[in-house]
Amino acid sequence: MDGFLNCLGLYRSDVAKDSSSLFRVVSEQLFYTQVHHVKLRERCVEYMELHRNIFEPLINEDFDEYLQKLRDPQEWAGEVEMKALSLKYKVDFVVYYDISKPPLKIKTSSSNQTISLACTGGNRYDCVYSKSDLSTLAFCQSIVYEVLYKNVFELGSDVDVAVEKMLHDKAYSKQRRNNLLCHFFRESCRIDGVVEDQNLPEDDQSYKNPRLDIRKALAQGIPPFPYKVAKTLDPGIYRNVEFDMWNEKRKEEQKNEQFVIPKLEPGVKCKVHINKDVYIGHVQDIFNDCENVSIYIEELCKRCVVSSSVLEVVPVPAYKALTWQGGKTYKVYSDGMQSGSDAERSRSKKNAKKHQEHSPTHNGGNNSLKPNAIARSNSLPVASSQRNCILRSNSLYSSPQMPRKKGHSSSTPINHKSKHSVPKEVRNGVNFLPGD
């Protein structure tokens, strides 16, 4: 999509990847900021409710229920809402869906502006600007940040010097890479033309003369402010500040989200305490006695049997704890060193075939049983070991018979024979599976 738009002299600007994307696009192109997206949603619902005769035929469900759901900030919006916004604010919409098809155009009479956007999946939209508009946006953005840093923060013309050095001076970049100083305000640095008041504490000097901070930082090869700020101060660079702020907020929410300790079952990540050492492993299987657990230890590249008393389950975000309710699935490692001979593999294939022939659902070979298939049902309960029998994709650990490849995905199901017998070979107090 980006290459296609580039050929048309257009540029796609990322917008928050959530249900507010359409209203954010309209808010940004109408008011040059996305902060009004909540108000726009409310105005859209009010307009649709007021002109019920226009929009009710376009909805395939109860109209009042539809509007009630649309009031929810978590509800996605689409073409019907575009039509409502087009009529209310007298703007046209041009929507790029597919590079092989012409864009969708929603027009209204007496239009005074066109809002261009690109659909990036479902009802998720991004802004589309012409390259000339992008240059104008970058220039205006630099003016706003210059006023903020030069006049409000009183950093003066030293801001221009800092931006030039940080973004365009290769010598400064090399100096910064080689610089090992960490104390911004504590290290003394002689700068021509700068006289410090020795009667003030160092922190007070910095407060009274913030320009001194920039000069000290540049002299030591330390950025006086973040590089993302320097980019917004450069009139030749457009920085998507709104999207960056949304990303930072989302990351902060993820850090503060609730963590839970999942149930000990295949796929769960654990800390393994062995002889005062701590290893990270993933549960492969749990034996009938519930005292011994088969676990794959990453650092040792081994699958071994340990007591459940030496395991410490690693907490996970709450949405990952319930894999069978639509959350992200746990990952189970395939064996780093797979055991078993060709005869055993052949025997397992015969058993699978025999099971298929005697299955009551088998009908002339049309409903063939695939050993690697994972059946999931929300209505029928299944054993936890079956529910989580999911092999780790892109595994770093492959069998010795197969060459190690980046991105190699294994789909070998877990062997559940270990539930009935515990390996006897012992090494340093840890039971390793045969063949390791």
C-alpha positions as CSV (number, residue, x, y, z in Angstrom):
1,M,0.0,0.0,0.0
2,D,2.8,2.5,0.9
3,G,4.6,1.9,-2.4
4,F,1.3,2.3,-4.3
5,L,0.6,5.6,-2.6
6,N,4.1,6.8,-3.1
7,C,3.7,6.4,-6.9
8,L,0.6,8.6,-6.6
9,G,2.6,11.2,-4.7
10,L,0.9,10.4,-1.5
11,Y,2.1,9.4,2.0
12,R,0.3,7.2,4.6
13,S,0.6,8.5,8.2
14,D,0.0,6.0,11.0
15,V,-3.0,6.5,13.3
16,A,-3.7,4.7,16.6
17,K,-4.5,1.0,15.8
18,D,-7.7,0.9,17.8
19,S,-11.4,1.5,17.4
20,S,-11.0,5.2,17.3
21,S,-8.9,5.3,14.1
22,L,-11.6,6.7,11.8
23,F,-12.6,9.5,14.2
24,R,-8.9,10.3,14.8
25,V,-8.3,10.6,11.0
26,V,-11.2,13.0,10.6
27,S,-10.2,15.0,13.7
28,E,-6.7,15.4,12.5
29,Q,-7.6,16.5,9.0
30,L,-10.4,18.8,10.1
31,F,-8.9,20.3,13.3
32,Y,-5.1,19.4,12.9
33,T,-5.2,17.4,16.1
34,Q,-6.6,14.1,17.1
35,V,-7.8,15.1,20.6
36,H,-11.4,15.7,19.4
37,H,-12.0,12.1,18.2
38,V,-14.3,11.4,21.2
39,K,-16.4,14.5,20.5
40,L,-16.6,13.5,16.8
41,R,-17.9,10.1,17.7
42,E,-20.7,11.7,19.9
43,R,-21.6,14.2,17.1
44,C,-21.7,11.4,14.6
45,V,-24.2,9.3,16.7
46,E,-26.3,12.4,17.3
47,Y,-26.4,13.2,13.6
48,M,-27.4,9.6,12.7
49,E,-30.1,9.6,15.3
50,L,-31.5,12.9,14.1
51,H,-31.6,11.8,10.5
52,R,-32.9,8.3,11.2
53,N,-34.6,8.1,7.8
54,I,-31.3,8.3,6.0
55,F,-29.2,5.8,8.0
56,E,-31.7,3.3,9.3
57,P,-32.0,1.5,5.8
58,L,-28.2,1.1,5.8
59,I,-28.1,-0.9,9.0
60,N,-28.9,-4.6,9.0
61,E,-29.8,-4.7,12.7
62,D,-31.9,-2.8,15.2
63,F,-31.0,0.9,14.6
64,D,-31.3,1.9,18.3
65,E,-29.1,-0.9,19.4
66,Y,-26.6,-0.1,16.7
67,L,-26.4,3.5,17.9
68,Q,-26.0,2.4,21.5
69,K,-23.1,0.2,20.5
70,L,-21.5,3.0,18.5
71,R,-21.5,5.2,21.5
72,D,-19.0,2.8,23.1
73,P,-15.4,4.0,22.5
74,Q,-14.4,0.4,21.9
75,E,-16.8,0.0,18.9
76,W,-15.4,0.2,15.4
77,A,-16.8,2.6,12.8
78,G,-16.9,2.2,9.0
79,E,-18.5,3.6,5.8
80,V,-21.9,4.4,7.3
81,E,-20.2,6.7,9.8
82,M,-18.2,8.2,7.0
83,K,-21.4,9.1,5.2
84,A,-22.8,10.7,8.4
85,L,-19.6,12.7,9.0
86,S,-19.5,13.7,5.3
87,L,-23.1,15.1,5.5
88,K,-22.6,16.8,8.9
89,Y,-19.2,18.5,8.1
90,K,-19.7,18.8,4.3
91,V,-16.5,17.0,3.4
92,D,-15.7,14.3,0.9
93,F,-14.0,11.0,1.7
94,V,-11.5,9.1,-0.5
95,V,-10.7,5.7,0.9
96,Y,-7.9,3.5,-0.5
97,Y,-8.7,-0.1,0.2
98,D,-6.8,-2.1,-2.4
99,I,-4.1,-1.2,-4.8
100,S,-5.8,-3.2,-7.6
101,K,-9.1,-1.3,-7.2
102,P,-10.0,2.4,-7.5
103,P,-10.5,4.2,-4.2
104,L,-14.0,4.5,-2.7
105,K,-15.4,8.0,-2.9
106,I,-18.1,9.3,-0.6
107,K,-19.2,12.7,-1.9
108,T,-21.6,15.3,-0.7
109,S,-23.0,18.5,-2.2
110,S,-21.2,21.8,-1.4
111,S,-18.1,20.1,-0.1
112,N,-15.3,22.3,1.0
113,Q,-12.6,19.7,1.9
114,T,-11.6,16.1,1.0
115,I,-10.4,13.7,3.7
116,S,-8.1,11.0,2.3
117,L,-7.5,7.8,4.3
118,A,-6.2,4.2,3.8
119,C,-7.8,1.1,5.2
120,T,-5.1,-1.2,6.7
121,G,-7.4,-4.0,7.7
122,G,-11.0,-4.4,8.9
123,N,-12.2,-0.9,9.9
124,R,-8.8,0.4,10.8
125,Y,-7.8,3.6,9.0
126,D,-4.7,5.8,8.5
127,C,-4.3,9.3,7.3
128,V,-3.2,9.9,3.7
129,Y,-1.5,13.2,2.7
130,S,0.1,14.5,-0.4
131,K,3.8,14.9,-0.3
132,S,3.4,18.7,-0.6
133,D,1.1,18.6,2.5
134,L,3.7,16.6,4.3
135,S,6.3,19.2,3.8
136,T,4.0,21.9,5.0
137,L,3.1,19.8,8.1
138,A,6.8,19.4,8.9
139,F,7.5,23.1,8.6
140,C,4.5,24.1,10.8
141,Q,5.5,21.5,13.4
142,S,9.0,22.9,13.6
143,I,7.6,26.4,14.3
144,V,5.4,25.1,17.1
145,Y,8.3,23.3,18.8
146,E,10.6,26.3,18.3
147,V,8.2,28.5,20.1
148,L,8.0,26.0,22.9
149,Y,11.8,25.3,23.3
150,K,13.2,28.8,22.5
151,N,10.6,31.0,24.2
152,V,8.8,28.9,26.8
153,F,11.8,26.9,27.9
154,E,14.1,29.9,27.3
155,L,16.8,27.9,25.5
156,G,17.2,30.5,22.7
157,S,19.3,30.1,19.6
158,D,21.3,27.2,21.1
159,V,18.4,25.0,20.1
160,D,19.3,25.4,16.4
161,V,22.9,24.6,17.2
162,A,21.9,21.5,19.0
163,V,19.5,20.3,16.3
164,E,22.1,20.8,13.6
165,K,24.8,18.9,15.6
166,M,22.5,16.0,16.6
167,L,20.9,15.4,13.2
168,H,23.5,16.5,10.7
169,D,27.0,16.7,12.3
170,K,28.8,13.4,11.7
171,A,31.7,14.4,13.9
172,Y,29.2,14.9,16.8
173,S,27.7,11.5,16.2
174,K,31.1,9.9,16.4
175,Q,32.0,11.9,19.5
176,R,28.8,10.7,21.2
177,R,29.5,7.1,20.4
178,N,32.9,7.3,21.9
179,N,31.9,9.3,24.9
180,L,31.6,7.4,28.2
181,L,30.6,10.3,30.5
182,C,27.3,9.9,32.2
183,H,27.0,12.8,34.6
184,F,25.4,15.6,32.7
185,F,25.6,18.3,35.4
186,R,28.4,17.1,37.6
187,E,31.4,17.1,35.2
188,S,33.1,20.4,34.8
189,C,33.7,21.7,31.2
190,R,35.3,25.0,30.2
191,I,33.4,26.8,27.5
192,D,34.6,30.0,25.9
193,G,32.3,33.0,26.7
194,V,30.4,31.3,29.5
195,V,30.9,32.6,33.0
196,E,29.4,30.6,35.9
197,D,28.4,32.2,39.2
198,Q,30.5,30.4,41.7
199,N,28.3,31.5,44.6
200,L,25.4,29.4,43.4
201,P,25.1,25.6,43.8
202,E,25.5,23.8,40.5
203,D,21.8,22.8,40.3
204,D,20.9,26.5,40.8
205,Q,23.2,27.5,38.0
206,S,21.5,25.1,35.6
207,Y,18.1,26.4,36.7
208,K,19.1,30.1,36.2
209,N,20.8,29.5,32.9
210,P,19.3,26.6,30.9
211,R,21.3,27.5,27.9
212,L,24.4,26.5,29.9
213,D,23.0,22.9,30.0
214,I,22.9,22.7,26.2
215,R,26.4,23.9,25.8
216,K,27.7,21.5,28.4
217,A,25.9,18.6,26.8
218,L,27.2,19.4,23.3
219,A,30.7,19.8,24.6
220,Q,30.6,16.4,26.2
221,G,28.8,14.7,23.3
222,I,25.6,14.2,25.2
223,P,22.2,15.0,23.6
224,P,20.7,18.0,25.4
225,F,17.2,16.7,24.6
226,P,15.8,13.5,23.0
227,Y,16.4,12.9,19.3
228,K,12.7,12.7,18.7
229,V,12.5,16.3,19.9
230,A,15.3,17.3,17.6
231,K,13.4,15.8,14.7
232,T,10.3,17.9,15.5
233,L,12.5,21.0,15.5
234,D,13.9,20.2,12.1
235,P,11.6,21.8,9.4
236,G,12.7,19.1,6.9
237,I,11.4,16.2,9.1
238,Y,7.8,15.4,9.9
239,R,7.4,13.4,13.1
240,N,4.1,11.6,13.8
241,V,3.7,12.9,17.4
242,E,0.2,11.7,17.9
243,F,1.0,8.1,17.0
244,D,4.2,8.2,19.2
245,M,2.2,9.4,22.1
246,W,-0.4,6.7,21.6
247,N,2.3,4.0,21.4
248,E,3.9,5.3,24.6
249,K,0.6,5.2,26.4
250,R,-0.1,1.7,25.2
251,K,3.3,0.4,26.4
252,E,2.7,2.0,29.8
253,E,-0.7,0.4,30.1
254,Q,0.9,-3.0,29.2
255,K,3.5,-2.6,31.9
256,N,0.8,-1.8,34.5
257,E,-1.7,-4.4,33.5
258,Q,-2.6,-7.2,35.9
259,F,-0.4,-10.3,36.1
260,V,-1.6,-13.7,37.2
261,I,0.1,-17.0,38.0
262,P,-1.2,-19.6,35.5
263,K,-2.0,-23.2,36.3
264,L,0.9,-25.6,35.9
265,E,0.1,-27.2,32.5
266,P,1.9,-27.9,29.2
267,G,3.3,-24.7,27.7
268,V,3.6,-22.7,30.9
269,K,6.9,-20.9,31.4
270,C,8.7,-21.7,34.7
271,K,11.9,-21.1,36.6
272,V,13.7,-24.4,37.4
273,H,15.8,-24.4,40.6
274,I,18.5,-27.1,40.3
275,N,21.5,-27.2,42.6
276,K,21.3,-23.4,43.4
277,D,21.1,-22.6,39.7
278,V,18.0,-21.1,38.1
279,Y,17.0,-22.1,34.6
280,I,14.1,-21.0,32.3
281,G,12.0,-23.8,30.9
282,H,8.7,-24.7,29.4
283,V,6.4,-27.4,30.7
284,Q,6.0,-30.3,28.2
285,D,4.0,-32.8,30.2
286,I,2.7,-33.6,33.7
287,F,2.7,-37.2,34.9
288,N,-0.2,-38.9,36.6
289,D,1.4,-38.6,40.1
290,C,1.5,-34.8,39.7
291,E,4.8,-34.8,41.4
292,N,7.0,-35.1,38.3
293,V,7.0,-32.8,35.4
294,S,8.6,-33.1,32.0
295,I,10.1,-29.7,31.1
296,Y,12.3,-28.3,28.4
297,I,15.2,-26.2,29.7
298,E,16.3,-23.6,27.2
299,E,19.8,-23.1,28.4
300,L,20.6,-26.8,28.5
301,C,18.7,-27.5,25.3
302,K,17.4,-30.6,27.1
303,R,14.0,-32.0,28.0
304,C,14.1,-33.5,31.4
305,V,11.9,-34.7,34.3
306,V,12.0,-32.7,37.6
307,S,10.0,-32.5,40.7
308,S,7.2,-30.0,40.7
309,S,8.6,-28.6,44.0
310,V,11.6,-27.1,42.2
311,L,9.4,-25.2,39.7
312,E,8.3,-21.6,40.0
313,V,5.7,-20.5,37.5
314,V,6.4,-17.2,35.8
315,P,3.5,-14.7,36.1
316,V,1.9,-13.7,32.8
317,P,-0.5,-10.9,31.8
318,A,-4.1,-11.8,32.5
319,Y,-5.2,-12.0,28.9
320,K,-2.6,-14.8,28.3
321,A,-3.8,-16.9,31.2
322,L,-6.9,-18.3,29.5
323,T,-5.7,-19.7,26.2
324,W,-8.9,-21.5,25.3
325,Q,-10.9,-18.2,25.5
326,G,-9.4,-16.4,22.7
327,G,-6.2,-15.2,24.3
328,K,-2.7,-15.9,23.0
329,T,-1.7,-19.5,23.2
330,Y,1.1,-20.9,25.3
331,K,4.0,-22.3,23.4
332,V,5.4,-25.8,23.9
333,Y,8.9,-26.5,22.8
334,S,9.7,-29.5,20.7
335,D,12.5,-31.7,22.0
336,G,16.0,-30.4,21.5
337,M,17.2,-34.0,21.1
338,Q,14.3,-36.2,19.9
339,S,14.4,-39.8,21.1
340,G,13.0,-42.9,19.4
341,S,14.0,-45.0,16.4
342,D,12.5,-45.1,13.0
343,A,10.6,-48.3,14.1
344,E,8.9,-46.3,16.9
345,R,7.8,-43.6,14.5
346,S,6.5,-46.2,12.1
347,R,4.6,-47.9,14.9
348,S,3.0,-44.6,15.9
349,K,1.9,-44.1,12.3
350,K,0.3,-47.5,12.2
351,N,-1.5,-46.9,15.5
352,A,-2.8,-43.6,14.1
353,K,-4.0,-45.4,10.9
354,K,-5.6,-48.2,13.0
355,H,-7.4,-45.6,15.1
356,Q,-8.6,-43.9,12.0
357,E,-10.1,-47.2,10.5
358,H,-12.0,-48.0,13.7
359,S,-13.2,-44.4,14.2
360,P,-17.0,-44.1,14.0
361,T,-16.6,-40.8,12.1
362,H,-14.6,-42.3,9.4
363,N,-16.5,-42.4,6.1
364,G,-14.8,-43.8,3.1
365,G,-11.6,-42.0,3.7
366,N,-13.1,-38.5,3.3
367,N,-12.8,-37.6,6.9
368,S,-9.2,-38.7,7.4
369,L,-7.7,-38.2,10.8
370,K,-4.7,-35.8,10.7
371,P,-2.3,-36.5,13.6
372,N,-1.2,-32.9,13.7
373,A,-4.6,-31.4,13.8
374,I,-5.6,-29.7,17.1
375,A,-9.3,-29.9,17.8
376,R,-10.8,-27.0,19.8
377,S,-14.3,-26.6,21.1
378,N,-15.8,-24.1,23.4
379,S,-18.7,-26.4,24.3
380,L,-16.9,-29.7,25.1
381,P,-14.3,-29.8,27.8
382,V,-10.9,-31.2,26.9
383,A,-7.9,-32.3,28.9
384,S,-5.4,-29.5,29.6
385,S,-2.6,-31.5,28.0
386,Q,-4.6,-31.7,24.8
387,R,-5.8,-28.2,24.9
388,N,-2.3,-26.8,25.2
389,C,-0.6,-29.3,22.8
390,I,0.8,-26.5,20.6
391,L,4.3,-26.7,19.4
392,R,6.4,-23.6,19.4
393,S,6.6,-22.0,16.1
394,N,9.9,-20.5,14.9
395,S,11.7,-22.8,17.3
396,L,15.4,-22.4,17.8
397,Y,15.7,-26.0,18.8
398,S,15.1,-28.6,16.0
399,S,15.7,-32.3,15.9
400,P,19.2,-33.6,14.9
401,Q,17.7,-35.2,11.8
402,M,16.7,-31.8,10.4
403,P,19.1,-29.0,9.7
404,R,18.7,-26.0,12.0
405,K,17.0,-23.3,10.0
406,K,15.9,-19.8,11.0
407,G,12.1,-19.7,11.2
408,H,11.7,-23.5,11.2
409,S,8.3,-24.5,12.5
410,S,7.6,-27.8,14.1
411,S,4.2,-29.4,14.1
412,T,5.0,-32.7,15.8
413,P,2.5,-33.5,18.5
414,I,3.7,-34.2,22.1
415,N,4.2,-37.9,22.9
416,H,1.8,-38.6,25.9
417,K,3.3,-42.0,26.6
418,S,5.3,-40.4,29.3
419,K,2.2,-40.1,31.5
420,H,2.5,-43.8,32.3
421,S,6.2,-44.2,32.8
422,V,8.9,-42.0,34.2
423,P,12.4,-42.3,32.7
424,K,15.0,-44.0,35.0
425,E,18.2,-42.5,33.8
426,V,19.5,-39.9,36.2
427,R,22.2,-37.3,35.7
428,N,23.1,-35.0,38.6
429,G,19.7,-35.4,40.2
430,V,17.8,-34.6,37.1
431,N,16.0,-37.2,35.1
432,F,16.7,-36.7,31.4
433,L,14.6,-38.3,28.8
434,P,16.3,-41.2,26.8
435,G,18.4,-40.1,23.9
436,D,19.3,-36.7,25.4
